[in-house]
Amino acid sequence: MIVNEFIPKPYSHLLENGAVAYSAPSNIALVKYWGKKAHQIPANPSISFTLNNCKTSTTLKFKKKTTDGFSFDVFLEGDLQTDFKPKIEQFFKRIEVYIPFLTAYHFTIETSNTFPHSSGIASSASGMSALALCLVQIEQQLNPTISKEFFNKKASFLARLGSGSACRSIEGDLVVWGAHANIQGSSDLVGIKYPYEVHENFKNYRDTILLVDKGEKQVSSTVGHNLMHNHPFAEPRFAQAHSNMDALMAALKTGDLNAFISIVEREALTLHAMMMSSDPYFILMKPNTLEIINKLWAFRAQTGLHICFTLDAGANVHVLFPDNEAKEIQEFIANELSVHCQNGHFIEDNVGQGAQPIKI
């Protein structure tokens, strides 16, 4: 699939060398994307909160070369990472038609996260979106007429080709990815800012991430997505996602926190149910994941506070709650839930507004 809109005209010149930098946030899906078609096309639409504190910062240095092919080194927290090279090379192959200067330079990719890598906090989403933004930033230096709107759209398009959910990490605060009949402008190719009214209840929403397991997942998201092919419950799941998108849209408009909780928790458990019923099957939740969920449910029933959870493709628990209930809920997390985290660690986050350039 070639999308001509994103193929640039020939550049009048190339820079000899330079450096650009961007920070891009992680995101947490409320309606989940699980299962994809060719060319990183999602099997169902999704919608996510863009996070604020959980992010990847990437500096991309480039220097003209005379050899053929891709040439790059990747550093995470200052350490050379050869394990990352195959995924980035695959990404470069997918996007070369849209970023034709890729073979003209040797790139040094220096990246760091504010959260543990590969532990289910969408590090590929923030990492690939930061890299895509850096590449479009170089292109903007070669073609200064690129508008901000097109800049974000192309960055989202490219990021998707590196990691599907990365296309939701360019902007904030709510981003939709995947064509949905009732969301104007929604697309399988890019993430878009949620275009409709959102009630004040969901402004500055909080997300505290409980780090149950900081280790690398036993099953990668890529493998998990592929197991949706021929999954016995795939088609009903995709239909459910569309239905839940409509229900969530209504809750976002009216401020219905109870409806929001029901949709978001059902989506999280459905995601893991798909994993547990695939062939081969697998479980990413840990015993402490379930301990946290049960304690959270009991606390919500006891207090009436609007605390809920969601899960990504991992063991960690995202605890979501409105800003005006933060004090009591944060005390509960610190006193009751943190004991189920690895070394007691958790990250306090909130909904953010998207990626930002870094001055260098």
N, C-alpha and C positions, 0 to 999 in steps of 0.2 A: 504494500500500500504506500504510494507516494502522494504526499499532499503538497501540491505546487505552491500554495500560499506561503509556505515557509522556506522555499528554495530561493536564496538571494541571487540578485543579479551579480555578474562578475565584479570583483572588487577592483577599483582603480589602482590600488597600491596595497602592500602588506607592511605592517610594522616590523622592525628588526627584532625587537624584544619588548618586554613590559611585564606588568603584573596587575592583576585585578583581584578583588576580594568581596565576598558576600557572606552574610549569615542567613540561614534559612531554618525555620522552625520545624519541629515534628508536628504531627496532627493526630487527632484521635477520632476515628470514625464513630458516628452515632448509628447510622445505617451502614452495615458492613459491605465491603467489596470482597468477595471470595469466589474465585473462578474467573478465568479469562480466556479470550479467543486469541487468534493470531494477531501480531502487531500490537500487543499490549492493550487490546480492547477489552473492557470489563464486561463480564456476563450480566451484571446488573448495576444500576446506579447506586451511588453512595453519597453520604454527606458527612462532613467532619467539622469539628472545632479545630481551628488553628491554635497551637499552643504558643506560649510566650517565652518561657525560660528554657525548655528543652529544645536545644537547637544545635546545628552544626555550623561552624565557621570554617570557610575554605578560602585559602589564597591560591590563585592559579598564576604561576610564573611561566612565561613563554619566551622562547628564543628560536630564531630562524635556523633551519638546518637544511642540508643538501641531500640527505638520504631519503629513501622512499619509505612509505608506511607510517604507522603510528609509533610515536616515541614518547614515553612518559614514565615518571616515577611517582609513587604515592607514599605519603608519610601521614601516619595517624599519631597525634600527640608527639610528633618529632621522631617517631620510629618508622623505618622503611617497612612497607607492607607489600610483600610480593603476592600474598594471598588475594589481595584486592584486584590485581592486574587483569585476570581473565574477565571479571564482570565489567570493568571499565573498558577493556578492549571490545567486548561485545557491544557495550553502549556506544562507543565511537563508531563501530561498524554500522550500527543502526542509524546514526545521525549524520554520517559523513556527507550525505547528499544535501543536508540542510546547513551544515557547518563545513564548507569545503576547505577552509584553512587548516583543518585538523592535521593533515599530513605535512603541512609546511613548517610546523614547529615541534621542538621538544618541549614538553610540559612538565613542570614540577607542581604536583598537587599536594598542598599542605593542609591538613584538615584536623579539626578537633571537635569533640562533642562535650556537651555539658551533662551527659548521661551515659550509662554503660552501653557500649556497642553490642548489637546483636542479642539484646535481651527482651525484645518485644516492645520497644518504645519507638518503633518506626525509624531506626537509624538510617535505613536505606532511603526513606522518604526525604528526610532532611539533608542527607549527604548528596543524593542525586539531584535534588532541587538546587542546592548550593552550587554544585558543579555546573549545572545547566545555566544558572544565572550568570556565573562567571563567563561562560562561553558566549552568551548573548551580549554581555558587557563588552567583550572584545569586539564582537561584530558591530556593536554600536559605535565603537571607536573608528571602525572602517566605514561605517555608514551612519553618520550623525542624524540623519533624517528619521530614524526609527522612533516611532511614538512610544510613550509609556505604555499605552494600552497594548500595542503590538509586542513590545518588549516582554510584558508579563505573559501574553498569550503564547508567544514562541517559547519562552522559558518553560511554561507549563507543558506544552506539547513535547519538548525535548525531554524534560524530566520524566514524563510518563514512559518514554522509551527506555529509561534506565531502571525505573521502579514505578510500577503503576500508581501507587498512592502518593508518589512524589509530586504529581501534578496538582495535588491539593495543598502543597506547602508553599506556594508562591505568594498567595494573598490571604486575607482573613476577613472577617472572623469566622464566618461559616462558608464552606466551599462545597460545591456540588460537582461530582464527576460522574459522567454516564448519562446517556440520553434518557429523559423521563418525560412522559407525555404532558405533564402538568407544570413543568418548570421551563419557562421560556429561555432559550439560548443554551440549554444543557446539551452536553456533547460527550461522545465517547473519546474524543481526541484531546480535550483539555479540561482542566478544572475551572469553574467560574464562581465568582462571588455569588452567594445566595441572593437572588434578586428581589425578594419580597419582604414584607414587613416582619420584624422580629420584636416580640414583646420585651419590655424593660426587664422582666424576670430573667432573661437569658443574657443580659449585658454583663460583661466582666464575670462570666461564669467561672467557677473554680474547678480545678482538676488537680488532686493530690495523687501522685503516682507512688504506689507502695511496691518497693523493690523486693518482691518475694524471692526472685532468683536472678542474679546478675550474670549468670553464665550464658553461653551461647545456646540457642535453642537446638533441641535434638533433630528437629525437622524444619527445614527452611520454608519460608513463605512461598517461594517459587515452587517447591515440591508440593506443598499443600494446595496451591491453586490448581496445579495440574491434575491432582486427584479428584477434582470436581468433574473431569471428563468421565462420562459413564457412571457418575455417582447416582445411586438409585433415588436420592431425594433432591437432585440438582434443580430440576425444573420447578417443583413446588417452592424451593428456596428462592429462586430468582423471582418468581411471582410474589412471594411474601415480601421481598425487598421493595418492590414497586409499591405494594400496598402500604408498607410501613413508612415509605417516603411520604405518601399522601397523608397518613395519620400524623406524622411528625410535623409536616407543614402546618396542619391545623393547630397543633399544640404550640408551635413557635409563634403563631399569630395571636392566639388567645392568651398565652402565658400559662397554659395548663400544665403545671409541674407534675401532677400525678400521671397524666397521660404520657408526658415526656419520660418519666421514670419507667413506666411499663414498656414503652417501645424500646428504649435504650437497653434495658436489662434483657429483654427477650432477644434482641439482636445479638447481644454478647453471647448468650447461652446457645443460640442457634449456630453461631460461628463455630463454637467448640463442639457442638453436636455434629456438625458436618465433618469435622476432623475425626471424631470418635466413630463415625459410621462410614468412613471411606475405606478403600481397599488398596493398600494396607491401611489399617486404622492406627491412630496415635492419639496420645493425650499430652497436651502442653501444660494443663493446670497441675499445680502441686497441692499437697494436703493443706498447706497454709493459705493457698488461694481460696479453698472452700471454707476454711476457718474464718477468713476475713469476710467472705460473702455472708455467712450465717450470722456473724456478729453484727454486720451492717444491717441486715434485715431486722434483727431483734431490736437494735437501737432505733431504727426508723419506726417500728411499731410502737415502741415505748414513748418516743418523744414527739412523733408527728412531723419531724423535720424532713426536708426534701433531699435527703442524701440517697444517692444511688451509685451503682458501679457499672463500668463497662470493662471489657477485656480486649486486648489486641491479640495477635497470634503469639501468645506467650503466657507465662505464669503470673506476670505482674498485674496488679489491679489498679485501674484508674477510678478514683472516687470523685464523683461529680456532685456539685452542690451550688446553690445560688449564693451570690456574694453577701446578701443580707442575713444569711444563716451561718456565716463562716466561723464566727468565734466559737460557738459551742461544738460545731462539727470538727474543727481543727483540734480542739481539746480532746475529743473522743478519739480522733486518729492518733494523736500523740500518746494518749494514755492506754488505749485499748487495742488499736490495730497495729501499731509500730512493732509490737513484740513478735508479730508474725512475719516481719520483714528480715531479709538477710542483714545481719549486723544492725538491725533497727533502722535501716536507711529508707527514707522516702523523700520525694521531691514535691515541693509545693509549687503549683503552676496555676495559670489562669489563661483565659482566652486572649489571644494576641492578634495583631493586625498584619502579620506576614513578614516576608523576607526584607532585609535591609542591606544596602551596600556598606562596605567597610572601607574607610579611608586608609590608604597605605602610603 
